[in-house]
Amino acid sequence: MFQFTNKRHLKFILLTFGFFLGIPVSGFSDIGQLSVYSKLENGVVYVEVETVIHAPHELIWATLTDYNRLAEYIPGMNSSRLLRYDGQIAVVEQHGVSELFFFKIPVDVVVKSIERKPYHIDIELVSGNFDHLSGGYHLVSLGEYHWKLSWTGYLDPSLPIPNFIAQSFIRKNIRNQFRGIMSEIQKQMDKRLDGYEKR
């Protein structure tokens, strides 16, 4: 792993990723059924991501709040542990690694997951290697078993790297997180269907 505090390595990063400077820092990109939007605001990365999921609400909610199992289906997350519940607030410790090309950024945080059932889960940073992390999941009903799931938030990793590189890491991390959630929901739906057909 590169030591980003080393000036030679930082210069190498800037040269390697220089082509990003010619790309707009904001814009939508479709990833299958997933759209991701990001931009820089005063040195902080703002991200919006959304997708449409065909599943019961209780299954989607259970997948988002299954804190002790998140690492099983979210790429890059090595561990996720529910520390405690304070009313509707879950305090969760998470560790992982975000990768982009041959660079790796550790993610080590404790967050508050504020469950405002049935449609919102707010995320706030308690501690970790982010200068700022806030956001939340939002569910909007589009019909029976038909939901729009989105996440919006602001993230600022505590790392001495250029913002445009941090933005690329964050976009990839959020995109993979949603793909993992979608895959797990589909997996659980398939299990339910198999169980129903065997009756």
N, CA and C of each residue as an Amber inpcrd file, in Angstrom:
protein
   597
   0.8470000  -1.1870000   0.0000000   0.0000000   0.0000000   0.0000000
   0.8870000   1.2420000   0.0000000   0.5510000   2.2450000  -0.7890000
   1.3440000   3.4510000  -0.8540000   1.1520000   4.2910000   0.3960000
   2.2230000   4.9450000   0.8590000   2.1420000   5.8830000   1.9570000
   1.8860000   7.2610000   1.3590000   0.6500000   7.7660000   1.5420000
   0.2700000   8.9940000   0.8640000   0.9750000  10.2270000   1.4310000
   1.6070000  10.1090000   2.5980000   2.3110000  11.2370000   3.1780000
   3.6650000  11.4440000   2.5120000   4.1210000  10.4950000   1.7430000
   5.3850000  10.6020000   1.0330000   5.1900000  11.4870000  -0.2000000
   5.9730000  12.5700000  -0.3200000   5.7750000  13.5340000  -1.3960000
   5.9850000  12.9100000  -2.7750000   6.9540000  11.9880000  -2.8810000
   7.2010000  11.3410000  -4.1730000   5.9990000  10.5210000  -4.5960000
   5.4040000   9.7920000  -3.6460000   4.2310000   8.9890000  -3.9760000
   3.0410000   9.8810000  -4.3330000   2.8970000  10.9880000  -3.5980000
   1.7960000  11.8950000  -3.8840000   1.9390000  12.4890000  -5.2840000
   3.1880000  12.8420000  -5.6660000   3.4240000  13.3670000  -7.0080000
   3.0880000  12.3130000  -8.0550000   3.4480000  11.0700000  -7.7700000
   3.1410000   9.9700000  -8.6910000   1.6310000   9.8080000  -8.8540000
   0.9130000   9.9170000  -7.7430000  -0.5530000   9.8130000  -7.7950000
  -1.1310000  10.9080000  -8.6780000  -0.6480000  12.1410000  -8.4840000
  -1.1580000  13.2610000  -9.2650000  -0.9100000  13.0640000 -10.7530000
   0.2680000  12.5390000 -11.1140000   0.5740000  12.2920000 -12.5180000
  -0.2770000  11.1620000 -13.0740000  -0.4090000  10.0970000 -12.2700000
  -1.1660000   8.9260000 -12.7120000  -2.6310000   9.2550000 -12.9530000
  -3.1890000  10.0820000 -12.0600000  -4.6180000  10.3790000 -12.1480000
  -4.9010000  11.7330000 -12.7790000  -3.8900000  12.2850000 -13.4340000
  -4.0580000  13.6000000 -14.0280000  -5.1880000  13.6690000 -15.0370000
  -5.4550000  12.5570000 -15.6910000  -6.5120000  12.5570000 -16.7070000
  -7.8710000  12.8530000 -16.1040000  -8.0390000  12.6440000 -14.7670000
  -9.3220000  12.9370000 -14.1330000  -9.6400000  14.4290000 -14.1940000
  -8.6030000  15.2600000 -14.2880000  -8.8260000  16.6970000 -14.2930000
  -9.5980000  17.1430000 -15.5240000  -9.5700000  16.3380000 -16.5680000
 -10.2940000  16.6890000 -17.7700000 -11.7250000  16.1810000 -17.7840000
 -12.1300000  15.5250000 -16.7040000 -13.4700000  14.9570000 -16.6220000
 -14.3010000  15.7830000 -15.6540000 -15.5290000  16.1500000 -15.9880000
 -16.3680000  16.8920000 -15.0510000 -16.4730000  16.1460000 -13.7210000
 -16.4720000  16.9060000 -12.6280000 -16.5110000  16.2770000 -11.3130000
 -17.9270000  15.8730000 -10.9200000 -18.8940000  16.2180000 -11.7370000
 -20.2530000  15.8200000 -11.4050000 -20.9410000  15.2910000 -12.6450000
 -21.9350000  14.4210000 -12.4150000 -22.6910000  13.8590000 -13.5250000
 -23.2160000  12.4920000 -13.1900000 -24.3020000  12.1130000 -13.8520000
 -24.8930000  10.8010000 -13.6170000 -24.2470000   9.7750000 -14.5240000
 -24.1110000   8.5640000 -13.9810000 -23.6430000   7.4450000 -14.8000000
 -24.4830000   6.2360000 -14.4550000 -25.0030000   5.5810000 -15.4550000
 -25.8520000   4.4180000 -15.2170000 -24.9940000   3.1770000 -15.0760000
 -25.1640000   2.4610000 -13.9880000 -24.4560000   1.2100000 -13.7380000
 -25.5290000   0.1330000 -13.6560000 -25.9450000  -0.4240000 -14.8040000
 -27.0540000  -1.3600000 -14.7830000 -28.3070000  -0.6050000 -14.3920000
 -28.8950000  -0.9820000 -13.2610000 -30.0740000  -0.2900000 -12.7550000
 -29.6990000   0.7180000 -11.6760000 -28.4550000   1.1300000 -11.6780000
 -27.9360000   1.9970000 -10.6330000 -27.4800000   3.3190000 -11.2320000
 -27.8290000   4.4380000 -10.6090000 -27.3120000   5.7270000 -11.0490000
 -26.5650000   6.3760000  -9.8940000 -25.4050000   6.9450000 -10.2130000
 -24.5520000   7.5590000  -9.2010000 -24.2120000   8.9740000  -9.6580000
 -24.3600000   9.9180000  -8.7470000 -24.0330000  11.3080000  -9.0140000
 -23.1180000  11.7910000  -7.9020000 -22.0690000  12.5200000  -8.2520000
 -21.1870000  13.0560000  -7.2170000 -20.6070000  14.3840000  -7.6630000
 -20.2560000  15.1970000  -6.6810000 -19.5980000  16.4660000  -6.9550000
 -18.8290000  16.8930000  -5.7110000 -17.9130000  17.8190000  -5.8950000
 -17.1460000  18.3620000  -4.7870000 -17.7910000  19.6580000  -4.3150000
 -17.9890000  19.7640000  -3.0080000 -18.5280000  20.9770000  -2.4040000
 -17.6120000  21.3960000  -1.2590000 -16.8410000  22.4470000  -1.4970000
 -15.9330000  22.9660000  -0.4650000 -15.0040000  21.8830000   0.0870000
 -14.4750000  21.0590000  -0.8080000 -13.5280000  20.0350000  -0.3990000
 -14.1430000  18.7630000   0.1280000 -15.4710000  18.6930000   0.1760000
 -16.1780000  17.5080000   0.6530000 -16.9010000  16.8730000  -0.5330000
 -16.9130000  15.5520000  -0.5970000 -17.5700000  14.8450000  -1.7020000
 -19.0440000  14.6330000  -1.3770000 -19.8980000  15.1340000  -2.2400000
 -21.3440000  14.9040000  -2.1240000 -21.7290000  13.8030000  -3.0950000
 -22.5100000  12.8320000  -2.6260000 -22.8750000  11.6760000  -3.4500000
 -24.3800000  11.4220000  -3.3710000 -24.9580000  11.1340000  -4.5180000
 -26.3210000  10.6210000  -4.5930000 -26.2790000   9.3120000  -5.3690000
 -26.9580000   8.2970000  -4.8790000 -27.0510000   7.0350000  -5.6090000
 -28.4630000   6.5030000  -5.4360000 -29.0220000   5.9360000  -6.4800000
 -30.3720000   5.3810000  -6.3650000 -30.5520000   4.2010000  -7.3010000
 -31.5000000   3.3710000  -6.9350000 -31.8450000   2.2050000  -7.7370000
 -33.3000000   1.8560000  -7.4580000 -33.8490000   0.9890000  -8.2730000
 -35.2160000   0.4920000  -8.0650000 -35.1340000  -0.9780000  -7.7090000
 -35.8290000  -1.3560000  -6.6380000 -35.7820000  -2.7230000  -6.1350000
 -37.1920000  -3.3020000  -6.1010000 -37.3140000  -4.5220000  -6.5880000
 -38.5990000  -5.2220000  -6.5550000 -38.5440000  -6.2520000  -5.4250000
 -39.0610000  -5.8680000  -4.2770000 -39.0310000  -6.7410000  -3.0900000
 -39.9350000  -6.1530000  -2.0310000 -40.3420000  -6.9590000  -1.0570000
 -41.1560000  -6.4290000   0.0460000 -40.3540000  -5.4270000   0.8810000
 -41.0500000  -4.4630000   1.4220000 -40.3930000  -3.4470000   2.2400000
 -39.6420000  -4.0620000   3.4050000 -40.2340000  -5.0270000   4.0670000
 -39.6030000  -5.5990000   5.2690000 -38.2870000  -6.3020000   4.9280000
 -38.1780000  -6.8570000   3.7310000 -36.9360000  -7.5020000   3.3380000
 -35.8510000  -6.4530000   3.0590000 -36.2080000  -5.3780000   2.3720000
 -35.2530000  -4.3110000   2.1010000 -34.7610000  -3.7030000   3.4060000
 -35.6880000  -3.3970000   4.3080000 -35.3300000  -2.7890000   5.5870000
 -34.4300000  -3.7250000   6.4050000 -34.7750000  -4.9860000   6.4240000
 -33.9880000  -5.9620000   7.1850000 -32.5700000  -6.0810000   6.6320000
 -32.4210000  -5.9910000   5.3180000 -31.1030000  -6.0810000   4.6970000
 -30.2540000  -4.8640000   5.0460000 -30.8510000  -3.6780000   5.0440000
 -30.1280000  -2.4510000   5.3650000 -29.7060000  -2.3830000   6.8240000
 -30.4560000  -3.0410000   7.6970000 -30.2000000  -2.9310000   9.1370000
 -29.6530000  -4.2170000   9.7580000 -29.2290000  -5.1510000   8.9330000
 -28.6390000  -6.4020000   9.4390000 -27.1460000  -6.1620000   9.6750000
 -26.8440000  -5.3160000  10.6560000 -25.4950000  -4.7640000  10.8190000
 -24.4110000  -5.8250000  10.9910000 -24.7140000  -6.8870000  11.6820000
 -23.6940000  -7.9140000  11.9230000 -23.4000000  -8.7660000  10.6880000
 -24.2150000  -8.6410000   9.6440000 -23.9990000  -9.4230000   8.4250000
 -23.6080000  -8.5620000   7.2220000 -23.5470000  -7.2650000   7.3750000
 -23.2750000  -6.3990000   6.2200000 -22.0010000  -6.7810000   5.4860000
 -20.9710000  -7.1810000   6.2240000 -19.6960000  -7.5300000   5.5970000
 -19.7930000  -8.7830000   4.7280000 -20.8520000  -9.5690000   4.9090000
 -21.0180000 -10.7800000   4.1050000 -21.4360000 -10.4580000   2.6720000
 -22.0580000  -9.2940000   2.4650000 -22.5470000  -9.0050000   1.1180000
 -22.1700000  -7.6220000   0.5850000 -21.4180000  -6.8460000   1.3510000
 -20.9550000  -5.5620000   0.8380000 -19.4650000  -5.6650000   0.5150000
 -19.0920000  -5.5620000  -0.7620000 -17.6780000  -5.6740000  -1.1560000
 -16.8150000  -4.6170000  -0.4600000 -15.6380000  -5.0210000  -0.0480000
 -14.7150000  -4.1020000   0.5800000 -14.8900000  -3.9400000   2.0750000
 -16.0100000  -4.4080000   2.6020000 -16.2370000  -4.3240000   4.0410000
 -15.7560000  -5.6190000   4.6840000 -14.7640000  -5.4980000   5.5540000
 -14.1810000  -6.6800000   6.1900000 -14.9370000  -7.1050000   7.4390000
 -15.4970000  -6.1500000   8.1510000 -16.2590000  -6.4860000   9.3520000
 -17.2650000  -5.3890000   9.6550000 -18.3710000  -5.7860000  10.2480000
 -19.4110000  -4.8590000  10.6900000 -20.0070000  -5.4390000  11.9560000
 -20.0320000  -4.6220000  13.0170000 -20.4680000  -5.1470000  14.3100000
 -21.3850000  -4.1480000  15.0050000 -22.5570000  -4.6270000  15.3770000
 -23.4760000  -3.8040000  16.1520000 -22.9650000  -3.7180000  17.5800000
 -22.6500000  -2.5120000  18.0270000 -22.1440000  -2.3230000  19.3880000
 -23.2790000  -2.2250000  20.4000000 -24.3260000  -1.4940000  20.0260000
 -25.4660000  -1.3470000  20.9440000 -26.5970000  -0.6070000  20.2390000
 -27.7670000  -0.7130000  20.8230000 -28.9200000   0.0870000  20.4230000
 -29.2350000   1.0820000  21.5220000 -29.4260000   2.3360000  21.1560000
 -29.9310000   3.3630000  22.0610000 -31.2570000   3.8260000  21.4920000
 -32.3370000   3.1450000  21.9090000 -33.6310000   3.4340000  21.3040000
 -33.6250000   3.0330000  19.8460000 -33.8890000   4.0090000  18.9590000
 -33.8970000   3.7180000  17.5160000 -32.5370000   3.9730000  16.8660000
 -31.5180000   4.2110000  17.6830000 -30.1790000   4.4800000  17.1670000
 -29.2860000   3.2620000  17.3640000 -28.7760000   2.7320000  16.2570000
 -27.8230000   1.6230000  16.3080000 -26.4120000   2.1900000  16.1770000
 -25.5310000   1.8040000  17.0950000 -24.1290000   2.2230000  17.0240000
 -23.3480000   1.0510000  16.4430000 -22.6850000   1.2870000  15.3010000
 -22.0850000   0.2030000  14.5260000 -20.6170000   0.5010000  14.2350000
 -19.7770000  -0.5040000  14.4140000 -18.3520000  -0.3970000  14.0960000
 -18.0750000  -1.1440000  12.8020000 -17.3900000  -0.4740000  11.8690000
 -17.1330000  -1.0860000  10.5690000 -15.6860000  -0.8760000  10.1470000
 -15.1280000  -1.9080000   9.5100000 -13.7660000  -1.8480000   8.9870000
 -13.7590000  -2.4090000   7.5710000 -12.9570000  -1.7980000   6.7250000
 -12.8680000  -2.2840000   5.3560000 -11.7660000  -1.5820000   4.5990000
 -11.7270000  -1.8440000   3.2930000 -10.7260000  -1.2420000   2.4140000
 -11.4140000  -0.8560000   1.1090000 -11.1950000   0.3780000   0.6920000
 -11.6890000   0.8350000  -0.6070000 -10.5210000   0.8250000  -1.5810000
 -10.7050000   0.2230000  -2.7540000  -9.6240000   0.0900000  -3.7220000
  -9.9610000   0.7930000  -5.0190000  -8.9470000   1.3990000  -5.6200000
  -9.0690000   2.0040000  -6.9420000  -7.7600000   1.7700000  -7.6650000
  -7.8200000   1.0040000  -8.7580000  -6.6180000   0.5770000  -9.4550000
  -5.6900000  -0.1110000  -8.4550000  -4.4720000   0.3880000  -8.2540000
  -3.5470000  -0.2930000  -7.3530000  -3.4100000   0.4480000  -6.0180000
  -4.3510000   1.3490000  -5.7150000  -4.3220000   2.0610000  -4.4450000
  -5.3820000   1.5060000  -3.5090000  -5.0890000   1.5610000  -2.2140000
  -6.0310000   1.0870000  -1.2070000  -6.1750000   2.1330000  -0.1070000
  -7.4180000   2.3780000   0.2840000  -7.6880000   3.3080000   1.3730000
  -8.4420000   2.5580000   2.4600000  -7.9010000   2.5170000   3.6900000
  -8.6240000   1.8470000   4.7760000  -9.8310000   2.6670000   5.2090000
 -10.8780000   1.9660000   5.5860000 -12.0770000   2.6000000   6.1310000
 -12.3240000   1.9930000   7.5050000 -12.1590000   2.8020000   8.5410000
 -12.3440000   2.3470000   9.9180000 -13.2000000   3.3720000  10.6430000
 -14.4550000   3.0300000  10.8780000 -15.3840000   4.0060000  11.4490000
 -16.3160000   3.3710000  12.4760000 -16.8270000   4.2320000  13.3380000
 -17.9850000   3.9160000  14.1750000 -19.0510000   4.9330000  13.7920000
 -20.2330000   4.4420000  13.4480000 -21.3090000   5.3260000  13.0050000
 -22.5780000   5.0870000  13.8110000 -23.4250000   6.1090000  13.8060000
 -24.7690000   5.9810000  14.3470000 -25.7300000   5.7870000  13.1830000
 -26.5130000   4.7320000  13.2320000 -27.5390000   4.4750000  12.2340000
 -28.8870000   4.7670000  12.8840000 -29.4860000   5.8810000  12.5100000
 -30.7330000   6.3320000  13.1320000 -31.8960000   5.8210000  12.2950000
 -32.5900000   4.8180000  12.8050000 -33.6500000   4.1490000  12.0590000
 -34.9770000   4.8770000  12.2430000 -35.4190000   5.5380000  11.2000000
 -36.7090000   6.2380000  11.2300000 -37.6720000   5.4670000  10.3190000
 -38.0600000   4.2990000  10.8230000 -38.9070000   3.4000000  10.0520000
 -40.2480000   4.0720000   9.7500000 -40.7850000   3.8890000   8.5380000
 -40.4060000   2.8650000   7.5540000 -39.5710000   3.3590000   6.3650000
 -39.2230000   4.6600000   6.3150000 -38.6700000   5.1630000   5.0620000
 -37.2610000   5.7500000   5.1220000 -36.7130000   5.9740000   6.3100000
 -35.4300000   6.6700000   6.3800000 -34.4880000   6.0290000   7.3910000
 -33.2010000   6.0000000   7.0230000 -32.1320000   5.6070000   7.9420000
 -31.0320000   6.6480000   7.7960000 -30.8110000   7.4390000   8.8360000
 -29.7840000   8.4720000   8.8050000 -28.4800000   7.9180000   9.3640000
 -27.3690000   8.2890000   8.7410000 -26.0440000   7.8260000   9.1610000
 -25.2140000   9.0270000   9.6150000 -24.6330000   8.9290000  10.8240000
 -23.7810000   9.9960000  11.3550000 -22.4900000   9.3920000  11.8950000
 -21.3880000  10.0810000  11.6640000 -20.0870000   9.6240000  12.1290000
 -19.9410000   9.8370000  13.6320000 -19.4690000   8.8020000  14.3240000
 -19.1120000   8.9110000  15.7350000 -17.5990000   9.1000000  15.8610000
 -16.8450000   8.2350000  15.1800000 -15.3910000   8.3340000  15.1830000
 -14.8490000   7.5610000  13.9900000 -13.5620000   7.7920000  13.6810000
 -12.9470000   7.0500000  12.5890000 -12.0800000   7.9180000  11.7120000
 -11.6420000   7.3530000  10.5840000 -10.7070000   8.0460000   9.7120000
 -11.4060000   8.8410000   8.6020000 -12.4720000   9.5430000   8.9920000
 -13.1480000  10.5040000   8.1280000 -13.2320000  11.8280000   8.8700000
 -12.9550000  12.9230000   8.1680000 -13.1760000  14.2320000   8.7680000
 -14.6680000  14.5430000   8.8080000 -15.3920000  13.9730000   7.8510000
 -16.8480000  14.1680000   7.8360000 -17.5140000  12.9850000   7.1480000
 -18.6050000  12.5440000   7.7000000 -19.4260000  11.4960000   7.0950000
 -20.8510000  11.6670000   7.6160000 -21.7530000  11.9770000   6.7230000
 -23.1670000  12.0770000   7.0920000 -24.0030000  11.7760000   5.8590000
 -25.1510000  11.2130000   6.0810000 -26.0130000  10.8760000   4.9500000
 -27.1600000  10.0110000   5.4020000 -27.7510000   9.3020000   4.4400000
 -28.8450000   8.4350000   4.8240000 -29.4840000   7.7260000   3.6500000
 -30.1410000   6.6100000   3.9820000 -30.9400000   5.8570000   3.0160000
 -32.3710000   6.3850000   3.0280000 -33.0000000   6.3230000   1.8500000
 -34.3880000   6.7580000   1.7310000 -35.1360000   5.7680000   0.8460000
 -36.3100000   5.3870000   1.2780000 -37.1650000   4.4740000   0.5140000
 -38.4330000   5.2070000   0.0850000 -38.7750000   5.0500000  -1.1890000
 -39.9920000   5.6500000  -1.7280000 -40.7780000   4.5530000  -2.4350000
 -42.0380000   4.4060000  -2.0810000 -42.8790000   3.3750000  -2.6930000
 -43.2780000   3.7800000  -4.1030000 -43.0710000   2.8680000  -5.0440000
 -43.4890000   3.0670000  -6.4320000 -44.6230000   2.1140000  -6.7980000
 -45.1630000   1.4390000  -5.8070000 -46.1960000   0.4350000  -6.0200000
 -45.8930000  -0.7820000  -5.1680000 -46.7660000  -1.7530000  -5.1700000
 -46.5740000  -2.9460000  -4.3630000 -45.2810000  -3.6700000  -4.7630000
 -44.4320000  -3.9650000  -3.7590000 -43.1530000  -4.6360000  -3.9810000
 -42.2700000  -3.8940000  -4.9900000 -42.4040000  -2.5760000  -5.0320000
 -41.6910000  -1.7720000  -6.0210000 -41.2010000  -0.5080000  -5.3090000
 -39.8760000  -0.4360000  -5.0400000 -39.3390000   0.6310000  -4.2180000
 -38.1400000   1.3080000  -4.8810000 -38.0750000   2.6190000  -4.7090000
 -36.8590000   3.3460000  -5.0670000 -36.0220000   3.4910000  -3.7970000
 -34.8040000   2.9770000  -3.8500000 -33.8770000   3.0810000  -2.7270000
 -32.7690000   4.0530000  -3.1170000 -32.5240000   5.0430000  -2.2590000
 -31.4780000   6.0160000  -2.5490000 -30.6340000   6.2700000  -1.3060000
 -29.4510000   6.7880000  -1.5470000 -28.5710000   7.2360000  -0.4690000
 -27.9720000   8.5550000  -0.8920000 -28.0190000   9.5370000  -0.0040000
 -27.3760000  10.8190000  -0.2500000 -26.5070000  11.1500000   0.9540000
 -25.3860000  11.7850000   0.7120000 -24.5470000  12.1220000   1.8460000
 -23.2850000  12.8660000   1.4630000 -22.5720000  13.2990000   2.5010000
 -21.3090000  14.0150000   2.3660000 -20.1990000  13.2120000   3.0320000
 -19.0780000  13.0590000   2.3390000 -17.9620000  12.2840000   2.8710000
 -16.6470000  13.0070000   2.6210000 -15.7830000  12.9590000   3.6270000
 -14.4740000  13.5780000   3.5310000 -13.4620000  12.7150000   4.2740000
 -12.7550000  11.8180000   3.5660000 -11.7840000  10.9510000   4.2270000
 -10.6320000  11.7530000   4.8300000 -10.1350000  11.2920000   5.9800000
  -9.0040000  11.9640000   6.6410000  -7.6910000  11.4880000   6.0350000
  -7.4870000  11.8020000   4.7590000  -6.2860000  11.3440000   4.0710000
  -5.7120000  12.4750000   3.2340000  -4.3860000  12.5880000   3.1760000
  -3.7530000  13.6590000   2.3960000  -3.6900000  13.3240000   0.9130000
  -4.8530000  13.1860000   0.2940000  -4.9150000  12.8990000  -1.1380000
  -5.7890000  13.9480000  -1.8050000  -5.5720000  14.2140000  -3.0910000
  -6.3870000  15.2050000  -3.7980000  -7.8660000  14.8310000  -3.7890000
  -8.7130000  15.8560000  -3.7990000 -10.1570000  15.6250000  -3.7050000
 -10.7050000  14.8110000  -4.8660000 -10.1370000  15.0180000  -6.0740000
 -10.6950000  14.2980000  -7.2180000 -10.4090000  12.8020000  -7.1170000
  -9.3100000  12.4380000  -6.4390000  -9.0310000  11.0190000  -6.2210000
  -9.9620000  10.4670000  -5.1470000 -10.1510000  11.2270000  -4.0710000
 -11.0730000  10.8120000  -3.0190000 -12.4730000  10.6150000  -3.5930000
 -12.8650000  11.4860000  -4.5040000 -14.1840000  11.3720000  -5.1200000
 -14.3170000  10.0690000  -5.8940000 -13.2670000   9.6790000  -6.6070000
 -13.3090000   8.4340000  -7.3720000 -13.4170000   7.2300000  -6.4500000
 -12.6580000   7.2400000  -5.3480000 -12.7590000   6.1690000  -4.3670000
 -14.1770000   6.0670000  -3.8190000 -14.7430000   7.2040000  -3.4360000
 -16.0580000   7.2220000  -2.7990000 -17.1320000   6.7540000  -3.7690000
 -17.0750000   7.2160000  -5.0180000 -18.0580000   6.7740000  -6.0210000
 -18.0360000   5.2550000  -6.1660000 -16.8320000   4.6970000  -6.2750000
 -16.7170000   3.2550000  -6.4510000 -17.2210000   2.5220000  -5.2220000
 -16.8840000   3.0290000  -4.0430000 -17.2820000   2.3780000  -2.8050000
 -18.8010000   2.3600000  -2.6440000 -19.4460000   3.4960000  -2.8960000
 -20.9060000   3.5850000  -2.7740000 -21.5870000   2.7050000  -3.8160000
 -21.0590000   2.7180000  -5.0300000 -21.6200000   1.8920000  -6.1080000
 -21.5610000   0.4040000  -5.7410000 -20.4010000  -0.0380000  -5.2410000
 -20.2560000  -1.4410000  -4.8600000 -21.1310000  -1.7980000  -3.6670000
 -21.2800000  -0.8520000  -2.7440000 -22.1460000  -1.0880000  -1.5910000
 -23.5800000  -1.3590000  -2.0350000 -24.0710000  -0.5370000  -2.9550000
 -25.4410000  -0.7270000  -3.4400000 -25.5760000  -2.0250000  -4.2250000
 -24.5720000  -2.3540000  -5.0200000 -24.6210000  -3.6170000  -5.7540000
 -24.7030000  -4.7960000  -4.7930000 -23.9370000  -4.7240000  -3.7020000
 -23.9790000  -5.7950000  -2.7110000 -25.3350000  -5.9160000  -2.0570000
 -25.9450000  -4.7890000  -1.7240000 -27.2780000  -4.7820000  -1.1150000
 -28.3040000  -5.3600000  -2.0770000 -28.2430000  -4.9250000  -3.3380000
 -29.1850000  -5.4220000  -4.3400000 -29.0250000  -6.9310000  -4.5350000
 -27.7820000  -7.3900000  -4.5580000 -27.5230000  -8.8170000  -4.7410000
 -28.0650000  -9.6320000  -3.5700000 -27.8840000  -9.1300000  -2.3580000
 -28.3690000  -9.8520000  -1.1880000 -29.8900000  -9.9090000  -1.1640000
 -30.5430000  -8.8140000  -1.5140000 -32.0060000  -8.8020000  -1.5500000
 -32.5190000  -9.8030000  -2.5800000 -31.8760000  -9.8300000  -3.7580000
 -32.2820000 -10.7880000  -4.7890000 -32.0640000 -12.2170000  -4.3110000
 -30.9600000 -12.4540000  -3.6170000 -30.6620000 -13.7840000  -3.0850000
 -31.7510000 -14.2330000  -2.1150000 -32.1670000 -13.3240000  -1.2280000
 -33.2120000 -13.6620000  -0.2620000 -34.5610000 -13.8620000  -0.9500000
 -34.8180000 -13.0890000  -2.0040000 -36.0540000 -13.2690000  -2.7600000
 -36.0700000 -14.6290000  -3.4470000 -34.9280000 -15.0320000  -3.9940000
 -34.8410000 -16.3390000  -4.6480000 -35.0710000 -17.4660000  -3.6470000
 -34.5470000 -17.3210000  -2.4370000 -34.7630000 -18.3330000  -1.3980000
 -36.2390000 -18.4490000  -1.0500000 -36.9050000 -17.3020000  -0.9640000
 -38.3340000 -17.3220000  -0.6470000 -39.1300000 -17.9990000  -1.7520000
 -38.7370000 -17.6970000  -2.9990000 -39.4390000 -18.2980000  -4.1310000
 -39.2330000 -19.8070000  -4.1620000 -37.9970000 -20.2450000  -3.9050000
 -37.7190000 -21.6800000  -3.8690000 -38.5220000 -22.3650000  -2.7790000
 -38.6000000 -21.7260000  -1.6200000 -39.3720000 -22.2860000  -0.5190000
 -40.8480000 -22.3870000  -0.8320000 -41.3610000 -21.3740000  -1.5450000
 -42.7680000 -21.3720000  -1.9140000 -43.0560000 -22.4760000  -2.9210000
 -42.1530000 -22.6460000  -3.9080000 -42.3810000 -23.6540000  -4.9520000
 -42.3010000 -25.0710000  -4.4050000 -41.5740000 -25.2730000  -3.3140000
 -41.4310000 -26.6140000  -2.7420000 -42.6080000 -27.0050000  -1.8530000
 -43.4890000 -26.0650000  -1.5850000 -44.6470000 -26.3930000  -0.7470000
 -45.6650000 -27.2470000  -1.5100000
